[in-house]
Amino acid sequence: MRLTSIVIVFTILIAAVLMVMQPAAALEPYCPNPAHAKPGNVPGDLIGAVARTFQIDNYSARKVAFVRCVGQKLMGCYIGVNLDCFKAEKSRALPGATAWCREHPGSRIIPMSATGHDTIYEWSCNGRRAVAGPAMRTVDPHGYIADNWKEIH
């Protein structure tokens, strides 16, 4: 009986400590934090702000949006048609583009389904060879497609 009482008291103490710790964690700002420099899922307390910024519903903000810190700024991105939230692909040789040109020699345009949505270049085929044309997207200093990210307020 005495051991049961000790276990109950110990359990109550742990629960009390955890309840006291939660508000402290909630008070910490998301940015700046080096651990949040890469895209991550939107934390629950930021879902509304992300949804308002992109004019999407909370469910979409939770499931297809990402946030990251750029210094003090909280930046958000959501995956939509042709939008990518991860590092931009700056390579001038892509296996998907090469395969496309082998099957469609001389194509004036290589679709993003072949190049990937993260490429920054416009692609075409010179015969059976894939050619990276001019950059059609700007990359931010951290390597992400700049237009896909917006500051969250």
C-alpha positions as protocol buffer text, in pm:
chain_id: "A"
residue {
  index: 1
  type: MET
  ca { x: 0 y: 0 z: 0 }
}
residue {
  index: 2
  type: ARG
  ca { x: 281 y: 240 z: 81 }
}
residue {
  index: 3
  type: LEU
  ca { x: 446 y: 183 z: -260 }
}
residue {
  index: 4
  type: THR
  ca { x: 117 y: 267 z: -434 }
}
residue {
  index: 5
  type: SER
  ca { x: 97 y: 599 z: -247 }
}
residue {
  index: 6
  type: ILE
  ca { x: 452 y: 685 z: -349 }
}
residue {
  index: 7
  type: VAL
  ca { x: 375 y: 606 z: -715 }
}
residue {
  index: 8
  type: ILE
  ca { x: 63 y: 826 z: -705 }
}
residue {
  index: 9
  type: VAL
  ca { x: 249 y: 1118 z: -546 }
}
residue {
  index: 10
  type: PHE
  ca { x: 534 y: 1080 z: -796 }
}
residue {
  index: 11
  type: THR
  ca { x: 286 y: 1074 z: -1090 }
}
residue {
  index: 12
  type: ILE
  ca { x: 115 y: 1390 z: -963 }
}
residue {
  index: 13
  type: LEU
  ca { x: 450 y: 1567 z: -925 }
}
residue {
  index: 14
  type: ILE
  ca { x: 554 y: 1478 z: -1281 }
}
residue {
  index: 15
  type: ALA
  ca { x: 219 y: 1598 z: -1418 }
}
residue {
  index: 16
  type: ALA
  ca { x: 253 y: 1925 z: -1227 }
}
residue {
  index: 17
  type: VAL
  ca { x: 605 y: 1983 z: -1357 }
}
residue {
  index: 18
  type: LEU
  ca { x: 496 y: 1915 z: -1716 }
}
residue {
  index: 19
  type: MET
  ca { x: 202 y: 2156 z: -1686 }
}
residue {
  index: 20
  type: VAL
  ca { x: 430 y: 2430 z: -1554 }
}
residue {
  index: 21
  type: MET
  ca { x: 680 y: 2372 z: -1836 }
}
residue {
  index: 22
  type: GLN
  ca { x: 427 y: 2394 z: -2123 }
}
residue {
  index: 23
  type: PRO
  ca { x: 347 y: 2767 z: -2095 }
}
residue {
  index: 24
  type: ALA
  ca { x: 719 y: 2850 z: -2085 }
}
residue {
  index: 25
  type: ALA
  ca { x: 775 y: 2668 z: -2415 }
}
residue {
  index: 26
  type: ALA
  ca { x: 473 y: 2840 z: -2569 }
}
residue {
  index: 27
  type: LEU
  ca { x: 614 y: 3181 z: -2478 }
}
residue {
  index: 28
  type: GLU
  ca { x: 938 y: 3125 z: -2671 }
}
residue {
  index: 29
  type: PRO
  ca { x: 924 y: 3293 z: -3012 }
}
residue {
  index: 30
  type: TYR
  ca { x: 952 y: 3066 z: -3315 }
}
residue {
  index: 31
  type: CYS
  ca { x: 1209 y: 3301 z: -3469 }
}
residue {
  index: 32
  type: PRO
  ca { x: 1495 y: 3356 z: -3443 }
}
residue {
  index: 33
  type: ASN
  ca { x: 1592 y: 2997 z: -3384 }
}
residue {
  index: 34
  type: PRO
  ca { x: 1865 y: 2824 z: -3587 }
}
residue {
  index: 35
  type: ALA
  ca { x: 1675 y: 2496 z: -3551 }
}
residue {
  index: 36
  type: HIS
  ca { x: 1395 y: 2651 z: -3759 }
}
residue {
  index: 37
  type: ALA
  ca { x: 1608 y: 2771 z: -4050 }
}
residue {
  index: 38
  type: LYS
  ca { x: 1492 y: 2481 z: -4271 }
}
residue {
  index: 39
  type: PRO
  ca { x: 1129 y: 2430 z: -4376 }
}
residue {
  index: 40
  type: GLY
  ca { x: 919 y: 2249 z: -4120 }
}
residue {
  index: 41
  type: ASN
  ca { x: 553 y: 2173 z: -4057 }
}
residue {
  index: 42
  type: VAL
  ca { x: 347 y: 2466 z: -3932 }
}
residue {
  index: 43
  type: PRO
  ca { x: 316 y: 2459 z: -3552 }
}
residue {
  index: 44
  type: GLY
  ca { x: -40 y: 2466 z: -3422 }
}
residue {
  index: 45
  type: ASP
  ca { x: -18 y: 2820 z: -3287 }
}
residue {
  index: 46
  type: LEU
  ca { x: 93 y: 2954 z: -3628 }
}
residue {
  index: 47
  type: ILE
  ca { x: -166 y: 2778 z: -3848 }
}
residue {
  index: 48
  type: GLY
  ca { x: -411 y: 3072 z: -3844 }
}
residue {
  index: 49
  type: ALA
  ca { x: -145 y: 3326 z: -3942 }
}
residue {
  index: 50
  type: VAL
  ca { x: -19 y: 3105 z: -4227 }
}
residue {
  index: 51
  type: ALA
  ca { x: -375 y: 3043 z: -4349 }
}
residue {
  index: 52
  type: ARG
  ca { x: -448 y: 3419 z: -4352 }
}
residue {
  index: 53
  type: THR
  ca { x: -125 y: 3503 z: -4534 }
}
residue {
  index: 54
  type: PHE
  ca { x: -193 y: 3259 z: -4817 }
}
residue {
  index: 55
  type: GLN
  ca { x: -573 y: 3289 z: -4804 }
}
residue {
  index: 56
  type: ILE
  ca { x: -613 y: 2915 z: -4752 }
}
residue {
  index: 57
  type: ASP
  ca { x: -809 y: 2721 z: -4491 }
}
residue {
  index: 58
  type: ASN
  ca { x: -653 y: 2598 z: -4166 }
}
residue {
  index: 59
  type: TYR
  ca { x: -655 y: 2236 z: -4284 }
}
residue {
  index: 60
  type: SER
  ca { x: -446 y: 2327 z: -4591 }
}
residue {
  index: 61
  type: ALA
  ca { x: -211 y: 2537 z: -4378 }
}
residue {
  index: 62
  type: ARG
  ca { x: -157 y: 2238 z: -4151 }
}
residue {
  index: 63
  type: LYS
  ca { x: -113 y: 1980 z: -4430 }
}
residue {
  index: 64
  type: VAL
  ca { x: 58 y: 2153 z: -4726 }
}
residue {
  index: 65
  type: ALA
  ca { x: 233 y: 2459 z: -4581 }
}
residue {
  index: 66
  type: PHE
  ca { x: 576 y: 2502 z: -4429 }
}
residue {
  index: 67
  type: VAL
  ca { x: 750 y: 2767 z: -4219 }
}
residue {
  index: 68
  type: ARG
  ca { x: 1112 y: 2861 z: -4161 }
}
residue {
  index: 69
  type: CYS
  ca { x: 1304 y: 3142 z: -3995 }
}
residue {
  index: 70
  type: VAL
  ca { x: 1516 y: 3388 z: -4186 }
}
residue {
  index: 71
  type: GLY
  ca { x: 1678 y: 3572 z: -3898 }
}
residue {
  index: 72
  type: GLN
  ca { x: 1394 y: 3739 z: -3705 }
}
residue {
  index: 73
  type: LYS
  ca { x: 1142 y: 3687 z: -3986 }
}
residue {
  index: 74
  type: LEU
  ca { x: 896 y: 3400 z: -3998 }
}
residue {
  index: 75
  type: MET
  ca { x: 853 y: 3292 z: -4359 }
}
residue {
  index: 76
  type: GLY
  ca { x: 585 y: 3062 z: -4497 }
}
residue {
  index: 77
  type: CYS
  ca { x: 529 y: 2862 z: -4814 }
}
residue {
  index: 78
  type: TYR
  ca { x: 252 y: 2634 z: -4930 }
}
residue {
  index: 79
  type: ILE
  ca { x: 275 y: 2365 z: -5191 }
}
residue {
  index: 80
  type: GLY
  ca { x: 43 y: 2440 z: -5478 }
}
residue {
  index: 81
  type: VAL
  ca { x: 49 y: 2388 z: -5852 }
}
residue {
  index: 82
  type: ASN
  ca { x: 414 y: 2428 z: -5957 }
}
residue {
  index: 83
  type: LEU
  ca { x: 517 y: 2557 z: -5612 }
}
residue {
  index: 84
  type: ASP
  ca { x: 801 y: 2399 z: -5420 }
}
residue {
  index: 85
  type: CYS
  ca { x: 900 y: 2486 z: -5063 }
}
residue {
  index: 86
  type: PHE
  ca { x: 1241 y: 2322 z: -5047 }
}
residue {
  index: 87
  type: LYS
  ca { x: 1584 y: 2409 z: -5187 }
}
residue {
  index: 88
  type: ALA
  ca { x: 1585 y: 2519 z: -5549 }
}
residue {
  index: 89
  type: GLU
  ca { x: 1743 y: 2293 z: -5808 }
}
residue {
  index: 90
  type: LYS
  ca { x: 2018 y: 2493 z: -5977 }
}
residue {
  index: 91
  type: SER
  ca { x: 2178 y: 2206 z: -6167 }
}
residue {
  index: 92
  type: ARG
  ca { x: 2216 y: 2248 z: -6543 }
}
residue {
  index: 93
  type: ALA
  ca { x: 2196 y: 1870 z: -6596 }
}
residue {
  index: 94
  type: LEU
  ca { x: 1881 y: 1687 z: -6486 }
}
residue {
  index: 95
  type: PRO
  ca { x: 1818 y: 1316 z: -6544 }
}
residue {
  index: 96
  type: GLY
  ca { x: 1447 y: 1378 z: -6606 }
}
residue {
  index: 97
  type: ALA
  ca { x: 1519 y: 1642 z: -6869 }
}
residue {
  index: 98
  type: THR
  ca { x: 1773 y: 1416 z: -7037 }
}
residue {
  index: 99
  type: ALA
  ca { x: 1524 y: 1128 z: -7050 }
}
residue {
  index: 100
  type: TRP
  ca { x: 1256 y: 1360 z: -7192 }
}
residue {
  index: 101
  type: CYS
  ca { x: 1483 y: 1471 z: -7477 }
}
residue {
  index: 102
  type: ARG
  ca { x: 1573 y: 1112 z: -7565 }
}
residue {
  index: 103
  type: GLU
  ca { x: 1202 y: 1039 z: -7608 }
}
residue {
  index: 104
  type: HIS
  ca { x: 1103 y: 1381 z: -7753 }
}
residue {
  index: 105
  type: PRO
  ca { x: 1406 y: 1507 z: -7952 }
}
residue {
  index: 106
  type: GLY
  ca { x: 1390 y: 1873 z: -8048 }
}
residue {
  index: 107
  type: SER
  ca { x: 1116 y: 1964 z: -7796 }
}
residue {
  index: 108
  type: ARG
  ca { x: 1100 y: 2339 z: -7749 }
}
residue {
  index: 109
  type: ILE
  ca { x: 982 y: 2293 z: -7389 }
}
residue {
  index: 110
  type: ILE
  ca { x: 1050 y: 2024 z: -7132 }
}
residue {
  index: 111
  type: PRO
  ca { x: 760 y: 2005 z: -6885 }
}
residue {
  index: 112
  type: MET
  ca { x: 810 y: 2033 z: -6510 }
}
residue {
  index: 113
  type: SER
  ca { x: 679 y: 1679 z: -6479 }
}
residue {
  index: 114
  type: ALA
  ca { x: 1016 y: 1581 z: -6631 }
}
residue {
  index: 115
  type: THR
  ca { x: 1245 y: 1847 z: -6478 }
}
residue {
  index: 116
  type: GLY
  ca { x: 1084 y: 1871 z: -6135 }
}
residue {
  index: 117
  type: HIS
  ca { x: 908 y: 2174 z: -5992 }
}
residue {
  index: 118
  type: ASP
  ca { x: 1216 y: 2292 z: -5806 }
}
residue {
  index: 119
  type: THR
  ca { x: 1429 y: 2377 z: -6111 }
}
residue {
  index: 120
  type: ILE
  ca { x: 1502 y: 2744 z: -6171 }
}
residue {
  index: 121
  type: TYR
  ca { x: 1570 y: 2709 z: -6544 }
}
residue {
  index: 122
  type: GLU
  ca { x: 1357 y: 2696 z: -6853 }
}
residue {
  index: 123
  type: TRP
  ca { x: 1442 y: 2371 z: -7034 }
}
residue {
  index: 124
  type: SER
  ca { x: 1438 y: 2264 z: -7399 }
}
residue {
  index: 125
  type: CYS
  ca { x: 1589 y: 1993 z: -7616 }
}
residue {
  index: 126
  type: ASN
  ca { x: 1867 y: 2048 z: -7868 }
}
residue {
  index: 127
  type: GLY
  ca { x: 1812 y: 1728 z: -8059 }
}
residue {
  index: 128
  type: ARG
  ca { x: 1832 y: 1455 z: -7794 }
}
residue {
  index: 129
  type: ARG
  ca { x: 2026 y: 1676 z: -7547 }
}
residue {
  index: 130
  type: ALA
  ca { x: 1858 y: 1868 z: -7263 }
}
residue {
  index: 131
  type: VAL
  ca { x: 1957 y: 2235 z: -7247 }
}
residue {
  index: 132
  type: ALA
  ca { x: 1908 y: 2464 z: -6949 }
}
residue {
  index: 133
  type: GLY
  ca { x: 1795 y: 2805 z: -7072 }
}
residue {
  index: 134
  type: PRO
  ca { x: 1763 y: 3128 z: -6878 }
}
residue {
  index: 135
  type: ALA
  ca { x: 1670 y: 3124 z: -6511 }
}
residue {
  index: 136
  type: MET
  ca { x: 1297 y: 3179 z: -6472 }
}
residue {
  index: 137
  type: ARG
  ca { x: 1303 y: 3196 z: -6091 }
}
residue {
  index: 138
  type: THR
  ca { x: 1501 y: 3394 z: -5837 }
}
residue {
  index: 139
  type: VAL
  ca { x: 1674 y: 3208 z: -5557 }
}
residue {
  index: 140
  type: ASP
  ca { x: 1703 y: 3372 z: -5214 }
}
residue {
  index: 141
  type: PRO
  ca { x: 2039 y: 3381 z: -5030 }
}
residue {
  index: 142
  type: HIS
  ca { x: 1945 y: 3058 z: -4848 }
}
residue {
  index: 143
  type: GLY
  ca { x: 1879 y: 2861 z: -5168 }
}
residue {
  index: 144
  type: TYR
  ca { x: 1497 y: 2867 z: -5181 }
}
residue {
  index: 145
  type: ILE
  ca { x: 1277 y: 2995 z: -5466 }
}
residue {
  index: 146
  type: ALA
  ca { x: 1214 y: 3350 z: -5343 }
}
residue {
  index: 147
  type: ASP
  ca { x: 865 y: 3401 z: -5486 }
}
residue {
  index: 148
  type: ASN
  ca { x: 732 y: 3090 z: -5311 }
}
residue {
  index: 149
  type: TRP
  ca { x: 799 y: 3232 z: -4962 }
}
residue {
  index: 150
  type: LYS
  ca { x: 608 y: 3511 z: -4788 }
}
residue {
  index: 151
  type: GLU
  ca { x: 663 y: 3676 z: -4452 }
}
residue {
  index: 152
  type: ILE
  ca { x: 407 y: 3564 z: -4194 }
}
residue {
  index: 153
  type: HIS
  ca { x: 270 y: 3836 z: -3964 }
}
